[in-house]
């Protein structure tokens, strides 16, 4: 039976505002209160904009919230916090936020790292129960639609969600995001130092006081200088994003220069790979106790780094693996096997690019396959004394951090030139096919071996330009986010940007440590 009562339009649904509670302000500040009390429609619009801002902060790519436009519409990406306008779609840095507020009379902003509310008229962050409820639910569950929890449940002192969402992670202290000033053609040094700073094993070693700088007696000690760099990047002022001046490292380098690396001390463009070899050898000798007070080698321990057996220094633990060399006599099939440690793999590009001249690019896997495939060699067989044999390399022990050099510099008739072959490289690299355990028949065992031989890309060093007037810059990964380091400048980078570069050095970290 239908009712004869006339239908009346429903009254507009009032926007739900958190009721006031004892000791808890109803609004974040008087300026925010004015926005809320103007009209339900404007209140609803403000909350809608806040939800959109939170989606940008917590859901979208980090590069979006860290990218802003200057007054002349130039795009600028920074590792410092930006501010999302709560009254329009503008994202501004601290300086442009003031200009935007004065120009448009927009005074409420959302901070890009944590989603907290900032009032420009108060010149401070404000805590509003309605907005904080939305922010906490968005951060904790990724959704605004779940049933609201009671205030007493939502803001317990020991609630992990409350603690996490109200603790702003200091980007520089946690991530070590600082550039390194160019001190005059020292970009080759800066890119290697950035790869060291973002190396998890070296970072943990130095931050855990693995090198006791206050007790070290070596003059102009390189390890002390590296220790100081780690302290500056990770343990000093958390909001300091200015470039780091590596003068101590440069001074130690010039004072303790080695005969084998004399040319590196010349004030001109140098080879970043040679500096990597220099600094690892220097740090090895310091951290294994071979250096005397004056920085000279102990006369008892003047042994080559490559000939060390069982060295437990941090450099060997980090970068060193073992190569197996298998020589097979072509006459009697006698086999001779030797092993030797290796710091890095230097992969030639010229022969492969000529062989595959029809291809526009070659892959890192092709370069590795070429490096480890059998080749003819001169070898006197101890069994039949013939001199024809084949030699094949394989990896017996994988390092924790695998350094791969793509040999882009070559010499011919005393002239140097650069090989510009494009080499594609993956974010994840499986090294099992290049080990001496690659031909196991057991599929399940192969699967486990493959998992233990997986690497994640950690840092990429790029060289652009010619041999004499070129420039180095690098990329490093912090968590899942990539950053570009170009001297003292630091910018966010995408995975596609990293993978499109013409790499010179690649640093892969074993997946269990990455």
Order of alpha helices (4+ residues) and beta strands (2+ residues): alpha-alpha-alpha-beta-beta-beta-beta-alpha-beta-beta-beta-alpha-alpha-alpha-alpha-alpha-alpha-alpha-alpha-alpha-alpha-beta-beta-beta-alpha-beta-alpha-beta-beta-beta-beta-beta-beta-beta-alpha-beta-beta-beta-beta-alpha-beta
